[in-house]
Amino acid sequence: MPDITLTTLQSLKQKGEKITMLTCYDATFAHTCCQAGVEVLLVGDSLGMVLQGHDSTLPVTTADMAYHVAAVKRGNQGALILADLPFMAYATTEQALNNSAQLMQAGAHMVKVEGAVWLAESIRLLAERGVPVCAHMGLTPQAVNILGGYKVQGRNENQARQMRADAIALEQAGAAMLLLECVPSELAAEITQAVKIPVIGIGAGSATDGQVLVMHDMLGLSLTGRAPKFVKNFMEGQDSIQAAFSAYVAEVKAGTFPGVEHGFSA
């Protein structure tokens, strides 16, 4: 796989070819994902739940993230590495700059922050200093205690209107990519059309420019035994993890995943 860059992702959006992303936390799985053609490896703070066993992402530190970014970089073979800035690591612009520097120096090509228009100044400063930013909107797991749980966001018209406006504002601030989580499919489609940057969905329907899943979820692995509605078990019918990753890439590229059953309505 040739090296994937922001220019690559922008070109895929313009051509209408879907972008594939999976979470990844170590060198071996990075290698395996790349062999299957996954274009973006998300070193997510989801590691707090799937690797560390916490009940949320909140305990994850920047040091944890840098460790796993470095591990993924060693196994990477051309994918773009996207790394989460963890809880409270970007509460101020100074923290955003310092913690982003640590993740970029560990091997990330882009950082991801959760929130809305209040992120605009930090995104602008990071972009000016050579740090591409993905803005994560909708269900933002770091704000789970504010949101009252893991709930679909943007179902009422006021929320939807604000989310559309925030997406445009963050693009104007310099965001290089958006990620929409647990957003009604119609709203996600509207936002994808409203911005020029790539939009990745998880529980946001099939009209976004690409898809992401937590790797453990799509392999049928769970500490709770309950998979979110937007997850498909790609290990079913496959004889290897490599084949499961390849099936995921193929279905995202073909537009057959996610199906209507994996999305949410307003």
Backbone bond lengths (Angstrom), bond angles and torsions (degrees), N, CA, C in turn:
res aa  C-N    CA-C-N  psi(-1)  N-CA   C-N-CA  omega(-1)  CA-C   N-CA-C  phi
1 M - - - 1.461 - - 1.520 109.45 -
2 P 1.329 117.71 127.12 1.471 119.55 176.60 1.522 109.95 -65.01
3 D 1.330 116.44 156.87 1.458 119.89 -178.78 1.523 110.38 -58.68
4 I 1.328 115.27 129.77 1.463 122.04 178.63 1.528 108.31 -90.98
5 T 1.311 116.66 128.22 1.453 122.76 179.66 1.526 108.95 -125.42
6 L 1.333 115.59 175.87 1.465 119.35 174.83 1.524 110.81 -59.34
7 T 1.327 116.43 -36.49 1.465 120.55 178.23 1.522 110.27 -62.13
8 T 1.331 116.96 -39.76 1.463 121.60 176.87 1.520 110.60 -59.53
9 L 1.329 115.94 -48.51 1.465 120.55 -177.20 1.532 110.87 -64.18
10 Q 1.326 116.61 -39.81 1.456 120.51 178.19 1.525 110.44 -63.82
11 S 1.320 116.10 -39.84 1.463 120.63 178.36 1.520 111.20 -64.79
12 L 1.337 116.99 -40.24 1.463 120.36 178.73 1.523 110.62 -62.28
13 K 1.336 116.88 -41.14 1.468 119.77 177.19 1.523 110.36 -60.92
14 Q 1.314 116.25 -46.91 1.466 120.46 -176.98 1.526 111.76 -63.52
15 K 1.347 115.87 -33.78 1.467 120.29 179.84 1.522 112.42 -82.56
16 G 1.335 116.65 -12.21 1.458 119.70 -177.30 1.511 113.59 80.43
17 E 1.343 116.84 17.46 1.466 120.32 176.94 1.520 109.40 -93.06
18 K 1.323 116.38 130.50 1.455 121.17 -175.33 1.532 111.74 -67.98
19 I 1.333 114.89 145.36 1.467 123.25 178.84 1.526 108.55 -98.36
20 T 1.333 116.75 136.89 1.465 120.73 -179.29 1.522 110.21 -109.68
21 M 1.341 115.30 134.26 1.454 122.02 -179.71 1.527 108.77 -140.22
22 L 1.325 116.46 139.93 1.463 122.36 172.62 1.514 108.70 -135.95
23 T 1.338 116.20 150.88 1.460 118.08 170.77 1.522 109.06 -70.45
24 C 1.309 115.29 152.15 1.463 121.30 -177.28 1.521 107.38 -157.25
25 Y 1.333 116.23 141.94 1.462 119.07 -172.75 1.531 114.31 -133.39
26 D 1.347 117.29 -2.54 1.461 118.38 -178.85 1.524 111.55 -150.15
27 A 1.322 115.76 173.52 1.461 121.40 -172.97 1.524 112.67 -68.60
28 T 1.333 117.22 -41.87 1.462 120.08 -176.17 1.516 111.40 -64.60
29 F 1.319 116.49 -45.75 1.459 118.95 179.43 1.526 111.45 -70.67
30 A 1.327 117.56 -31.16 1.464 119.38 174.46 1.525 110.17 -59.78
31 H 1.310 116.35 -46.83 1.467 121.56 178.46 1.528 110.67 -59.44
32 T 1.342 116.23 -44.83 1.463 120.96 -177.00 1.520 111.09 -66.77
33 C 1.334 116.77 -41.56 1.471 120.23 177.47 1.525 111.06 -61.25
34 C 1.316 115.82 -43.45 1.469 119.73 -179.63 1.522 111.19 -63.50
35 Q 1.319 116.77 -39.97 1.461 120.25 178.41 1.531 111.24 -61.02
36 A 1.346 116.26 -29.55 1.469 120.81 -179.95 1.522 112.17 -85.73
37 G 1.336 117.32 -7.66 1.455 120.25 177.91 1.517 114.99 93.70
38 V 1.331 118.36 14.31 1.468 120.48 176.65 1.527 108.43 -66.08
39 E 1.314 116.68 128.55 1.468 120.36 -171.93 1.519 114.28 -87.79
40 V 1.331 116.98 -29.27 1.464 120.57 -179.13 1.524 109.36 -130.15
41 L 1.326 115.77 127.27 1.465 122.53 175.87 1.522 107.58 -101.96
42 L 1.325 116.68 116.27 1.456 121.90 179.50 1.524 109.08 -95.78
43 V 1.319 115.95 109.69 1.463 119.78 171.99 1.525 105.00 -83.32
44 G 1.320 115.31 93.43 1.452 121.06 -170.21 1.512 112.99 -93.00
45 D 1.338 115.70 152.60 1.458 118.31 173.29 1.529 110.65 -71.88
46 S 1.339 116.44 -1.17 1.464 121.63 167.87 1.516 111.22 -56.16
47 L 1.334 117.62 -16.91 1.468 120.73 176.57 1.530 110.28 -58.29
48 G 1.326 117.25 -26.65 1.455 120.09 177.58 1.514 112.35 -59.91
49 M 1.334 116.37 -31.38 1.464 120.74 -179.34 1.524 111.41 -94.05
50 V 1.349 117.42 -49.91 1.464 119.38 -172.28 1.523 113.56 -81.08
51 L 1.339 117.79 -25.87 1.470 120.49 178.87 1.526 112.51 -104.19
52 Q 1.337 116.72 -43.12 1.461 120.16 -174.17 1.522 113.27 -91.55
53 G 1.340 116.95 -16.96 1.461 119.74 176.49 1.512 115.80 83.66
54 H 1.329 118.11 14.47 1.466 120.47 177.03 1.533 109.59 -76.36
55 D 1.335 115.83 166.13 1.464 119.56 179.20 1.519 112.82 -92.48
56 S 1.331 117.36 3.19 1.459 122.29 175.25 1.521 107.87 -156.82
57 T 1.327 116.13 179.55 1.470 120.98 178.26 1.533 111.91 -88.36
58 L 1.319 118.02 -6.24 1.465 121.03 -169.23 1.533 115.07 -62.16
59 P 1.347 120.61 -33.50 1.468 118.70 -178.12 1.530 115.00 -73.14
60 V 1.321 118.39 -9.41 1.473 120.88 -174.68 1.531 110.07 -69.54
61 T 1.330 116.02 137.56 1.461 121.91 -179.20 1.529 110.94 -107.85
62 T 1.314 115.74 166.31 1.462 120.21 175.16 1.525 110.55 -62.56
63 A 1.327 116.98 -36.13 1.471 120.26 177.63 1.526 110.62 -62.57
64 D 1.338 117.44 -41.56 1.467 120.62 175.44 1.525 110.08 -57.66
65 M 1.318 115.73 -47.55 1.464 120.85 -177.17 1.527 111.05 -63.08
66 A 1.320 116.80 -43.99 1.468 120.26 -178.87 1.525 111.13 -62.67
67 Y 1.329 116.46 -38.92 1.474 121.22 178.42 1.531 110.22 -59.10
68 H 1.333 116.58 -47.94 1.463 119.64 -176.29 1.526 111.88 -75.23
69 V 1.323 117.75 -32.49 1.466 119.82 174.36 1.526 109.97 -60.19
70 A 1.328 116.60 -45.26 1.466 120.70 -179.78 1.527 111.16 -61.85
71 A 1.340 116.28 -38.79 1.467 119.94 178.89 1.527 110.83 -66.18
72 V 1.324 116.84 -44.10 1.465 120.87 179.02 1.525 110.47 -62.96
73 K 1.311 116.50 -41.02 1.472 119.85 -179.85 1.523 111.04 -57.78
74 R 1.317 117.67 -38.70 1.471 120.47 -177.45 1.520 112.31 -66.05
75 G 1.332 117.33 -28.97 1.463 120.05 179.59 1.512 113.91 -98.03
76 N 1.331 116.33 -7.20 1.458 120.00 -175.70 1.523 112.16 -69.30
77 Q 1.334 114.92 144.78 1.459 121.09 178.99 1.533 110.32 -133.13
78 G 1.307 115.31 53.81 1.452 119.01 172.88 1.505 116.51 111.76
79 A 1.342 118.38 -9.51 1.466 119.62 178.21 1.528 110.23 -73.31
80 L 1.319 115.92 159.25 1.457 121.16 172.55 1.526 108.02 -83.93
81 I 1.325 117.45 130.37 1.467 121.85 -178.29 1.523 109.25 -98.88
82 L 1.321 115.58 118.23 1.459 123.86 178.27 1.521 108.04 -108.80
83 A 1.336 117.60 128.32 1.465 121.28 -175.54 1.519 111.13 -121.64
84 D 1.315 115.99 134.95 1.462 120.77 176.07 1.520 111.61 -73.97
85 L 1.323 115.56 135.34 1.460 119.84 162.38 1.524 106.21 -82.21
86 P 1.334 118.85 123.19 1.459 119.90 -173.04 1.531 113.43 -77.08
87 F 1.305 114.79 178.90 1.464 123.52 -177.03 1.530 111.78 -49.65
88 M 1.339 115.96 127.02 1.464 125.15 176.57 1.535 113.59 65.57
89 A 1.328 117.32 12.94 1.470 119.86 178.02 1.519 111.92 -84.48
90 Y 1.345 117.16 -4.23 1.467 120.73 179.31 1.531 109.82 -140.06
91 A 1.334 115.32 32.76 1.467 120.40 -179.86 1.524 111.40 -66.09
92 T 1.332 116.31 -28.91 1.463 121.68 174.14 1.521 108.04 -124.36
93 T 1.313 116.33 162.06 1.466 118.96 179.23 1.519 110.74 -64.15
94 E 1.321 117.32 -35.12 1.470 119.91 178.93 1.525 110.94 -63.95
95 Q 1.341 116.30 -43.36 1.467 119.53 177.19 1.526 110.49 -63.46
96 A 1.316 116.72 -41.09 1.462 119.97 -179.95 1.523 111.14 -59.91
97 L 1.320 117.01 -44.24 1.459 121.26 -179.71 1.528 111.03 -65.89
98 N 1.329 116.93 -48.33 1.469 120.66 -176.28 1.526 112.13 -65.98
99 N 1.330 117.25 -44.60 1.465 119.65 -177.48 1.529 111.80 -74.08
100 S 1.325 117.08 -32.68 1.466 119.42 174.62 1.519 110.70 -64.43
101 A 1.333 116.32 -39.26 1.465 119.91 178.31 1.519 110.56 -59.10
102 Q 1.336 117.38 -41.61 1.465 120.32 179.17 1.526 111.75 -61.76
103 L 1.327 116.80 -42.44 1.470 119.62 -178.31 1.516 112.09 -72.09
104 M 1.326 116.75 -38.01 1.466 119.70 177.25 1.523 110.69 -66.40
105 Q 1.316 117.19 -40.31 1.474 120.65 178.84 1.526 111.25 -68.11
106 A 1.335 117.26 -25.87 1.465 120.82 176.93 1.523 111.91 -77.06
107 G 1.352 117.43 -17.30 1.459 119.25 176.46 1.519 115.88 133.37
108 A 1.333 118.10 -0.13 1.470 119.80 178.48 1.524 110.68 -70.69
109 H 1.324 115.43 151.23 1.454 121.62 173.65 1.529 111.73 -102.83
110 M 1.326 116.46 -14.02 1.458 123.03 -176.92 1.515 108.09 -160.03
111 V 1.331 117.66 150.55 1.460 120.89 175.13 1.523 109.07 -114.31
112 K 1.329 115.05 157.13 1.465 121.09 179.55 1.522 109.42 -122.00
113 V 1.336 115.20 135.89 1.460 122.07 178.28 1.524 108.66 -126.49
114 E 1.320 116.41 147.09 1.451 121.94 -178.23 1.524 110.32 -103.44
115 G 1.338 117.11 134.20 1.449 119.10 177.22 1.511 111.90 150.39
116 A 1.340 114.92 -156.95 1.454 120.75 -175.71 1.522 109.89 -133.23
117 V 1.314 116.70 -141.49 1.459 120.13 -170.27 1.524 112.68 -64.82
118 W 1.329 117.85 -21.54 1.469 119.47 177.83 1.522 112.22 -63.06
119 L 1.333 117.60 -14.94 1.462 121.69 178.74 1.533 112.80 -79.97
120 A 1.316 117.50 -8.17 1.462 120.77 -168.55 1.526 113.26 -56.37
121 E 1.327 117.73 -44.73 1.457 119.80 -176.62 1.530 111.03 -66.38
122 S 1.332 117.38 -43.03 1.466 119.89 178.39 1.521 110.90 -63.55
123 I 1.328 116.88 -41.43 1.464 120.24 178.54 1.522 110.43 -62.18
124 R 1.326 116.54 -42.73 1.463 120.00 179.50 1.522 111.24 -61.29
125 L 1.330 116.86 -45.43 1.463 120.68 -179.08 1.527 111.57 -65.23
126 L 1.330 116.76 -41.88 1.465 120.29 179.80 1.525 110.70 -64.68
127 A 1.336 116.40 -46.08 1.467 119.86 -179.03 1.524 111.16 -61.86
128 E 1.324 116.77 -39.59 1.469 120.55 178.73 1.523 111.77 -62.68
129 R 1.330 116.15 -27.64 1.460 121.09 -176.75 1.523 113.25 -100.52
130 G 1.319 116.49 14.53 1.456 120.23 172.38 1.507 115.47 89.41
131 V 1.340 117.46 16.58 1.463 121.02 179.14 1.527 108.81 -109.88
132 P 1.325 119.00 106.01 1.462 120.55 175.78 1.529 110.15 -66.69
133 V 1.331 115.97 144.82 1.464 120.76 -175.67 1.526 110.58 -127.90
134 C 1.336 115.01 135.60 1.458 122.90 168.64 1.525 107.24 -103.79
135 A 1.317 117.04 126.93 1.465 121.94 178.37 1.530 109.17 -96.52
136 H 1.327 115.68 124.53 1.468 123.25 -176.96 1.525 107.74 -100.28
137 M 1.344 116.18 116.89 1.462 122.14 -175.99 1.527 110.85 -123.42
138 G 1.339 115.52 169.80 1.451 120.78 -177.54 1.509 109.57 90.85
139 L 1.339 116.35 -128.34 1.458 120.00 173.12 1.522 107.80 -73.16
140 T 1.313 116.28 114.57 1.467 121.79 -179.88 1.531 107.38 -112.02
141 P 1.341 118.31 102.99 1.461 120.99 -171.58 1.526 115.10 -56.99
142 Q 1.343 117.81 -27.71 1.460 118.69 179.12 1.528 111.52 -67.56
143 A 1.339 116.80 -19.50 1.467 121.38 179.19 1.522 111.88 -102.40
144 V 1.334 117.20 23.96 1.461 121.05 -173.96 1.526 112.40 -58.21
145 N 1.324 117.00 -32.51 1.464 119.16 -178.56 1.525 112.14 -75.01
146 I 1.325 117.07 -25.44 1.458 121.51 174.38 1.526 110.28 -78.78
147 L 1.317 115.99 -40.71 1.466 121.31 -175.96 1.517 112.48 -75.41
148 G 1.341 116.70 -15.00 1.460 120.04 -179.52 1.513 113.74 78.57
149 G 1.321 117.03 25.65 1.458 121.75 179.20 1.515 111.20 124.04
150 Y 1.314 115.28 -176.68 1.467 121.71 -177.28 1.530 108.36 -89.68
151 K 1.337 115.93 87.49 1.460 122.29 -172.48 1.526 111.11 -120.81
152 V 1.325 115.26 150.72 1.469 121.28 175.78 1.527 109.02 -62.10
153 Q 1.328 115.71 137.16 1.457 121.92 -179.07 1.531 110.54 -113.53
154 G 1.346 116.20 147.62 1.460 120.89 176.34 1.505 114.26 90.45
155 R 1.326 117.18 20.59 1.462 119.31 -177.30 1.526 112.78 -80.81
156 N 1.347 117.92 -28.21 1.462 117.33 176.47 1.535 109.30 -96.17
157 E 1.322 116.02 158.56 1.455 120.45 -170.42 1.518 112.63 -64.52
158 N 1.329 117.89 -34.90 1.466 120.05 178.39 1.522 110.99 -63.69
159 Q 1.341 116.14 -45.41 1.466 120.85 177.09 1.519 110.60 -61.26
160 A 1.321 116.09 -44.75 1.463 120.60 -177.33 1.525 110.95 -63.80
161 R 1.326 116.20 -43.21 1.462 120.34 179.50 1.526 110.51 -61.89
162 Q 1.343 116.08 -42.92 1.463 119.94 -179.95 1.518 111.19 -65.92
163 M 1.330 116.88 -39.45 1.465 120.05 -179.17 1.525 111.34 -65.68
164 R 1.328 117.32 -40.03 1.462 120.63 176.58 1.531 110.95 -61.60
165 A 1.338 115.76 -44.79 1.463 120.19 -179.77 1.521 111.31 -65.88
166 D 1.332 116.70 -40.74 1.463 120.43 -180.00 1.528 111.53 -64.68
167 A 1.330 116.37 -39.85 1.465 119.89 179.94 1.520 110.49 -60.67
168 I 1.322 116.82 -44.30 1.466 120.63 179.57 1.527 110.22 -65.86
169 A 1.339 116.95 -41.15 1.464 120.40 179.82 1.522 111.96 -64.02
170 L 1.328 117.28 -38.49 1.466 119.93 -179.54 1.528 111.30 -71.86
171 E 1.321 116.69 -35.27 1.463 118.84 173.03 1.525 110.06 -61.51
172 Q 1.320 116.94 -44.15 1.467 120.93 179.99 1.522 111.61 -65.15
173 A 1.340 117.09 -29.40 1.462 121.12 178.30 1.523 112.02 -74.02
174 G 1.344 116.82 -16.90 1.455 120.01 177.74 1.511 115.85 122.80
175 A 1.341 117.92 4.28 1.470 119.52 177.33 1.525 109.29 -57.90
176 A 1.330 115.89 136.79 1.459 121.34 -178.16 1.526 112.55 -95.24
177 M 1.339 115.99 -13.60 1.458 120.24 -178.37 1.528 107.73 -161.58
178 L 1.325 116.12 153.01 1.461 122.05 173.68 1.522 109.00 -118.49
179 L 1.329 115.87 146.97 1.458 121.35 170.65 1.517 107.14 -124.71
180 L 1.329 116.56 125.49 1.457 122.48 179.74 1.522 109.15 -110.70
181 E 1.337 116.46 122.51 1.459 121.15 -178.90 1.520 110.32 -117.19
182 C 1.324 115.23 129.56 1.471 122.42 176.83 1.529 111.10 50.57
183 V 1.323 114.15 61.04 1.460 123.46 178.72 1.526 107.24 -122.83
184 P 1.337 119.04 139.40 1.468 119.57 177.67 1.523 111.62 -50.94
185 S 1.312 116.12 138.85 1.468 120.96 -173.05 1.521 112.52 -57.13
186 E 1.334 117.52 -39.98 1.466 120.65 -178.69 1.525 110.88 -65.27
187 L 1.323 117.16 -42.33 1.464 120.98 178.72 1.527 110.34 -64.64
188 A 1.335 117.19 -42.68 1.464 120.40 178.68 1.519 110.92 -60.93
189 A 1.325 117.01 -38.60 1.466 120.80 177.65 1.524 110.97 -64.29
190 E 1.331 116.83 -41.01 1.466 120.73 179.29 1.526 111.11 -63.50
191 I 1.338 116.65 -43.78 1.461 120.16 -179.82 1.522 110.47 -65.41
192 T 1.328 117.21 -40.67 1.464 121.43 179.77 1.521 111.07 -59.75
193 Q 1.323 116.24 -37.29 1.461 120.75 178.64 1.523 112.09 -76.62
194 A 1.333 116.47 -27.35 1.464 120.66 -173.65 1.522 113.47 -79.62
195 V 1.338 117.49 -20.53 1.470 120.52 -177.86 1.522 110.01 -115.66
196 K 1.316 115.56 157.08 1.467 121.22 -179.64 1.523 112.25 -92.02
197 I 1.337 116.99 -16.96 1.464 120.48 -178.25 1.527 110.28 -84.37
198 P 1.343 118.37 157.30 1.463 120.91 179.52 1.526 111.88 -62.10
199 V 1.323 115.68 141.50 1.464 123.14 177.90 1.526 108.15 -120.34
200 I 1.319 115.83 122.70 1.463 122.48 179.75 1.521 108.47 -105.58
201 G 1.318 117.01 138.06 1.458 120.82 -178.68 1.512 113.24 -115.60
202 I 1.333 114.80 150.47 1.459 122.69 167.67 1.522 105.69 -143.09
203 G 1.311 116.11 107.99 1.453 119.77 -171.16 1.510 110.98 70.14
204 A 1.342 117.12 33.71 1.472 122.18 -177.29 1.527 111.50 -129.36
205 G 1.318 117.10 21.70 1.453 120.52 177.11 1.514 113.55 81.74
206 S 1.318 114.89 -175.88 1.466 121.43 -171.94 1.521 114.26 -99.52
207 A 1.344 117.50 -3.39 1.466 119.40 -173.90 1.518 113.27 -88.57
208 T 1.323 118.70 -4.91 1.459 120.99 175.54 1.528 109.64 -69.88
209 D 1.326 115.94 168.18 1.470 120.29 -176.26 1.522 113.03 -75.60
210 G 1.318 117.16 -13.98 1.458 120.49 179.97 1.514 110.46 -167.43
211 Q 1.330 115.32 179.61 1.458 121.45 -176.89 1.521 110.43 -134.40
212 V 1.335 114.94 152.56 1.456 121.25 172.26 1.522 108.49 -137.83
213 L 1.315 116.50 145.77 1.457 122.90 170.48 1.518 108.46 -136.16
214 V 1.327 115.81 156.00 1.451 120.24 169.16 1.525 107.38 -71.71
215 M 1.319 116.51 126.68 1.457 121.85 -173.61 1.534 112.05 -53.68
216 H 1.322 116.70 -44.79 1.469 119.33 -178.08 1.528 110.81 -62.12
217 D 1.343 117.11 -38.66 1.463 120.66 179.14 1.519 111.18 -61.55
218 M 1.341 117.01 -47.60 1.463 119.40 -174.89 1.528 112.19 -74.40
219 L 1.337 116.70 -11.54 1.469 120.71 173.61 1.533 111.70 -95.17
220 G 1.323 116.17 4.53 1.461 120.29 177.38 1.512 113.85 78.99
221 L 1.336 117.03 19.00 1.460 121.59 -179.16 1.519 110.29 -102.64
222 S 1.330 116.75 132.07 1.458 120.27 -178.72 1.513 110.44 -156.85
223 L 1.323 116.04 137.33 1.465 120.31 175.05 1.521 111.11 -72.93
224 T 1.334 117.08 -26.29 1.461 121.37 -176.05 1.522 113.04 -96.04
225 G 1.345 116.86 -20.30 1.455 120.11 -175.74 1.512 113.51 82.13
226 R 1.340 116.80 1.56 1.467 121.10 -179.34 1.527 109.15 -117.90
227 A 1.309 116.26 123.83 1.466 120.62 178.43 1.528 108.90 -97.94
228 P 1.335 117.88 140.23 1.470 119.65 174.66 1.526 111.14 -59.48
229 K 1.323 115.79 157.83 1.466 121.70 -178.41 1.519 112.10 -57.34
230 F 1.331 117.04 -33.59 1.467 120.37 -173.30 1.524 113.53 -82.10
231 V 1.326 117.36 1.34 1.468 121.54 -176.36 1.524 110.95 -95.04
232 K 1.321 115.80 141.67 1.457 122.51 168.13 1.519 108.21 -118.99
233 N 1.334 116.62 137.94 1.465 121.53 177.52 1.534 108.57 -83.41
234 F 1.324 116.42 102.90 1.461 121.00 -177.37 1.524 112.96 -82.82
235 M 1.336 117.58 -3.90 1.470 119.58 175.17 1.526 111.31 -77.52
236 E 1.314 117.16 -22.15 1.464 119.85 -179.13 1.527 109.99 -61.74
237 G 1.320 115.56 124.47 1.462 121.20 179.31 1.514 114.40 83.23
238 Q 1.333 117.47 1.03 1.469 121.26 -179.70 1.531 110.07 -108.23
239 D 1.336 115.68 155.37 1.459 118.79 -179.15 1.526 113.07 -106.51
240 S 1.338 116.40 3.47 1.462 119.32 178.85 1.519 109.97 -159.31
241 I 1.328 115.49 159.39 1.468 120.78 175.20 1.522 110.01 -63.28
242 Q 1.328 116.25 -39.63 1.467 120.24 177.26 1.523 110.95 -55.47
243 A 1.337 116.14 -44.10 1.464 120.34 179.83 1.522 111.17 -66.52
244 A 1.338 117.21 -36.12 1.463 120.81 178.46 1.526 110.64 -64.71
245 F 1.330 116.83 -43.28 1.461 120.47 177.04 1.530 110.78 -62.18
246 S 1.324 116.16 -43.10 1.470 120.14 179.82 1.522 111.08 -64.25
247 A 1.334 117.34 -37.64 1.461 121.00 178.20 1.523 110.43 -65.67
248 Y 1.320 116.77 -39.73 1.467 121.04 177.41 1.529 110.45 -61.50
249 V 1.322 116.61 -48.30 1.467 120.51 178.97 1.518 110.53 -58.96
250 A 1.322 116.73 -45.49 1.462 120.91 -177.49 1.528 111.43 -62.61
251 E 1.332 116.99 -42.41 1.468 120.21 -176.80 1.526 111.74 -72.56
252 V 1.325 117.20 -36.48 1.469 119.32 175.84 1.523 109.86 -65.84
253 K 1.332 116.50 -45.98 1.465 120.45 -179.84 1.526 111.69 -61.33
254 A 1.325 116.39 -37.08 1.468 120.94 -178.49 1.525 112.41 -80.09
255 G 1.317 116.70 -12.22 1.459 120.59 -178.54 1.512 114.11 80.06
256 T 1.340 117.65 12.59 1.464 120.54 179.79 1.523 112.26 -88.98
257 F 1.336 116.73 -16.48 1.461 121.11 169.66 1.518 108.03 -124.09
258 P 1.315 117.50 133.10 1.472 127.46 2.31 1.532 111.87 -81.97
259 G 1.327 114.64 152.89 1.453 120.28 172.96 1.525 110.70 -87.48
260 V 1.308 115.83 174.92 1.469 120.47 179.13 1.524 110.51 -56.62
261 E 1.325 116.29 -34.86 1.460 120.45 -176.83 1.528 113.06 -67.91
262 H 1.328 117.53 -14.80 1.460 121.07 -178.97 1.532 112.22 -94.42
263 G 1.325 116.94 -2.92 1.461 119.89 -175.50 1.517 113.08 -106.45
264 F 1.327 114.93 -179.00 1.470 122.10 -178.42 1.529 108.57 -127.54
265 S 1.328 115.18 150.07 1.464 121.17 176.10 1.524 109.42 -104.61
266 A 1.323 115.88 166.02 1.464 120.63 -178.90 1.535 110.00 -71.76
